[in-house]
Amino acid sequence: MPLLNDLSTEADWVEPDDVPRPLVTYGFASDTFGDFELEPHHHAKSQLLLVMRGALTCEVDGGLWIVPPRSAIWIPGGTRHAMKATGAVEGYGAFVGPNLDIRLSTSCCAVAVTPLLRELLIRAAHLPILYVEGGAVSRMVSVLLDELAAARPEDLHLPMPADPRLKRIVGEMMDAPSERGTLQSWASSAGMSVRTFERVIRRETGMSFGRWRRQLGVVLAVRWLAGGASIQQVAANLGYESVPSFVTMFRKALGSSPGRYRAERNSELS
């Protein structure tokens, strides 16, 4: 399959489910097309999307994932999902046949990509769409699948509630993340008591409201940092009164400061 940025028309695209190979790989670059958004859809084959530059947002029923550089998202076959990228995004993708047992999650998850897995995906993306099976190619595909099976999950998932009252509140919070309303104010806006609000959001997301709001800040921060925003801009966008407060939150969530996190991601691209 050619790189997506080499395709001249939509007619050049080949449906991966129709390709009689266990692995179908490709490269993509959104700076060729500008911002893009894929409406909800699904494939029979499972899908891995590796981001090299920029960030992707993937939404499925019950969850939102942010995929920054050096990370990938695993989308099991049959999962209905929508994708969105803003600005320049580059990366590689792989469709994995349903008969291959690679022992990854049966639900969407973000995974860290090792340098070896990254190089294997890049190499595989330049194979002919109907590559000859057997020999060195099949050995490379086997190693790629072994690396994929060993990929480490990352906590870049934001569970989304299905309750319509909470969905409205979540929409307001995502539209204006700098609004640091209190638990009581958000519960009142949802037309619930504080106790009911806390119970429903825990039932719907598996998190307390405070933890869910921190996770919202993490995924938005990762997306903005990948898009080139400064740490000061991100802290202000999230409504923090000081940059150190934001840095502390980010470090507790992801184990490193925003600056180090971004530097480590970008270092893999050089």
N, C-alpha and C positions, 0 to 999 in steps of 0.2 A: 504494500500500500504506500503511495507517495506521501510525503509530508503534506499536511493540510495547507501550509502556506505555499505549496507548489501547485495546488489545484486551481484550475482556471475557472471552473463553473461548478455549481452544486451537482451537476450530472456526473462529474468525475468521482464523486464519493461512492464507495462500495459499502453496502450494509455488512458489517462484520459477522452477523449471524449467518450470512449466506456463504461465507468463506470456509471451505472444507479443510481447515487447519486448526490445530489445538490452540495456537497462539496467533493473534493478529495484532500487529503493533503499528504505531504511527507517531508522527510529531505534529505539534500544533503551535501556532504563533498568532495571537490575536491582534498584534500590531498591524498585521496585514489587512484585517477587516475592521479594526476599531473595536469599541465595546461590543460584547455579544451576550446573548442570553438564549439558552435552549429551554424550550417549554417542557413540561413534564413528559417523560417518555421512559421506556425500558427496553432492555435487550435480554435475549435468552442467555447469552454469555455474560460472565462476570466481567467487571471492568476495573482496571487500575489506572488512575490519573496521577502522574508525577508532575509537580510544578517545579520549574527551574527558575523562573523569574516572575514576579508579580504574585497574585493570589487569586484563587478560585473560591467561589461560594457554592456549596452543594446543599440543596434542600430536599429532604424526603419527609414522608409522613412521620411526625413526631420528632423531627430533629433538623438541626442546621449545622453544617460543618464548614469551617474555614480551612483552606489548604494553602499554607505559605511555602516559600521556596524550601527545597530539600525534603519536603513531605509529599505524601500521596494520599489519595482516598481510595479505599476499596469499596466497590459497589457490587454486591452479589447479584447474580443473574435474576431477572424478574423483578428487581426493585425499581419502582417508579421514582424518578428523581428529576430535578430541574437544576441546571447549571447557570452560573452567571460570572462574568469576568468584566472588570472595569479597567480600562487602560491596557498597557502592554503586558501580556501574559504569555510565557513560553513554557513548553513542557513536552512530555511524551506520554502516550497512553498504550494500554495493552488490553485486549479482550481475551479472556481465558475460557476455553471450552468447558461445558458443564461436566464432562466425564473425567476431568483432572482433579485429583484430590490434593489440594494444597493446604488444607487445614486452617484456613483463615476464618474469620468470623462469618456467621451466617447473616449478619446485619452490617450496615455501613459502618466503617471505622476509618479514622485517619491513622496512617502508619509512617514511621520514620524510614527514610530510604538510605541504605548504605551506599558508599561510593561504588562498590562492585555491582549492586543491583542497578544503580543509575547507568553505569557504563554498558551493562548488558541490555538495558532497555534502549539506549541510544543505538547500539549496534544492531539490535533486532529491528528497530524502526526503519533501517535501510535495506532490509531484506525484500525481495520481490513478494508481492502479495501471495502468490502461489509458490512459495519457496519449496525446493526439493527436500523432502524429508529423508532423514537418515544421515549418518556420518556426522561431520562437525556441526552442522546446523542443529540437528536434533540434540546433540550433546550440549550445545549452548543453551537451547531452550530448556533442557532439563536443569541446568545450573541456575538459570533465571528463575524457574519455578521453585527450586529449593530456597533461593534467596528470598523470594516473595513469601514463602511459607514461614520463614524465620523473621520476618519484618516485625519491628517493635511497635505496638499501638501507641498513639499520642492522644492526649486529652484536649482535643480541639473541637469538641462536640458540645453543642448547646441544645439540650432537650427542649422541645416545644410543646406547650400544653394544647389539648384539644378543646377544652372548655371554652365556649365562645366569649365568656366574660374575661377570662384570662388572656385569650388570644387578642382581644382588643387592647388590653393593658400592655401586652408584650409589643404590639405594634407601635403603641405610643412611646414606649421606652426605647425601641430601636430607632424610631424617627428622631427622638431627642434624647440621646444617651447622657447628655450633660445635666438633665433634670434629675437631681438627687433627692427625689421625694422620699418621705418616710414610709415605713411599713403601713402605718395607719392611713396615710394619705392615699397610697395605692389601693389599699383594701376598700376605702371609702369610694374611690373612683370606680372600683369594680362592683360596688353595691353589696359588699360583704362586710361582715364583722372581721376584725383582725384574726380571730381564732379560725373562722371558716376559711378565710383567705389563705392562711398558712396551711391548713389541712388540705385544701384543694390543690394548691400548687405543689405540695409534697407528693400527693397522690398522682398528679399528672406528670411531674418531671423527675421524681425521685430525689429532689433536693429541697432544702429549706429555701425561703425566698432570698435570704442574704447570700447564700452560696450561689443560687442561680444568677443573681444580679452580678456577682463577682465574675462568674463564668461568662456572662454577656460581655463584661468589660474586657476579659481576656481575648475572646474571639474577635471583637471589634478592634482591639489594639493590634493584634497580629495582622489583621487585614490592612489596617492603615499603615503600619510600619512597613509591610511588604510593598505598599503603594508609594513609599518614599516620604511619608509624613515624619516630621521630627518628633522626638520624645516629648518635647514641650507641647507641640500641637495635639498629640494623642492625649496627654494628660488633661489639657483644656477641653478637648472634645468629650471626654468622659466625666467632666465636671469636678475634677480633683482641684483642691485649693492650692496644692503644691506638687511639684514634680516628684520629690522624694516619697510622698504618700503613694503615688501611682507606681513608682519603681518598686516599692516594698510589696504592693499587691501583686505585681507582675512576677517578681522573684519567687514569692510564696507559691504561686500557681504553676509556674513553668521551670523553676529551679535556676533561673539566671536572670540578670537584669535585661531590660529591653535592648540596651545598646549591645551587650554581648550576644544576646539571642539573634539580633539582626546581623551582627558581624559574622557569627558562626554560619548562619544561613548563606550569606553572600560569599563567604570564603570558599564554599563548595563549588561556586560557579566559575571561579577563576582558573 
